Amino acid sequence: MSGHIKKIKLSYQLLLLLLPAVIYIIMFHYMPMYGVIIAFKDYKPAAGIIKSDWVGFEHFIRFFKMPQFRELLKNTLTISIYSIAASFPFPVMLALAFNYIRSDKFKKVAQTVFYAPHFISMVVIVSIVDLIFAQKTGIVNVVRQMMGLEQIFYMGEPSAFPHLYVWSGIWQNTGWSAIIYMASLSGVDPSLHEAAILDGASKLQRAWYVDMKCIVPTMVTILILNMGQVMNVGFEKVFLMQNSLNISASEIISTYVYKRGMIEAQYSFSAAVGLFNSAINCTLVLLFNKLSKLMGSSGIL
């Protein structure tokens, strides 16, 4: 015990630097968790959280019995799982490609081009998608018209919504997501590549048998963390792309919670739905972490 106290005294300056971050996390991440109890109450702003009537699981049961529940769950899972499955390979492939570029100048230019979309506002991203797929003037429909095909209003087509959401997201985030894999590749032992070159391995073989094996733990960690976000489909982008024509495919749990909670002031009900989301995400993280350990990986916990 005295040894730990001595270490704290020796490193108190570093601990003081860490203190603002700790205070921030406690204030904005842990203290607000107290408000979760309104999910089990009939919350009235005038009465406050403590004095509001306790209703138990009433809001959860109401959500599960709603006619829209299956559709909301289906839309949320469809977009989320599609996004994870489609986007997962691209950052890995891009990081491997960057790793084998010889010219530093070209590499920096390529990295800038691929990173830039990540910093574009979501409103601008949705506007770009809207312009490209506009029914009359969008480049996609202009090409279709030149080929003698019928013009389609993609932004109002329910079947097109998941594809527009997912692939625009891949374009926006692939470059940024590749950074963590590039950092992992920088830790690959150069002697492994030297041995592979002596054995006559091509770049493609080195990428598969050397680099991929070294970044598998990173890939597993990213996959587990992504599974923890399955129910948290990006609200902002979906809400901006949503309209009355595609709402059958674009109404997800987060947009529904916003409409019930913020617009209709059903605070307890929206808190219950949000808590349900968090519980599912936490369960998935624990499940996939357990599966990764069973398969021989280290997991995250």
Buried (B, 14 or more C-beta within 10 A) or exposed (E): EEEEEEEEEEEEEEEEEEEEEEEEEEEEEEEEEEEBBBBBBBBBEEEEBEEBEEBEEBBBEBBEEEEEBEBBBEBBBBBBEBBBEBBBEBBBEBBBBBBEEEEEEEBEEBBEEBBEBBEEEBEEBBEBBBEBBBEEEBEBBEEBEEEEEEBBBBBBBEEBBBEBBBBBBBBBBBBBBBBBBBEBBEEBEEEBBEEBEEEEBEBEEBBEEBBBEBBEBBBBBBBBEBBBBBBBBBBBBBBBBBEEBBBEBBBBBBBBBBBBBEEEEBBBBBBBBBBBBEEBBEEBBBEBBEBBBEEEBEBBE
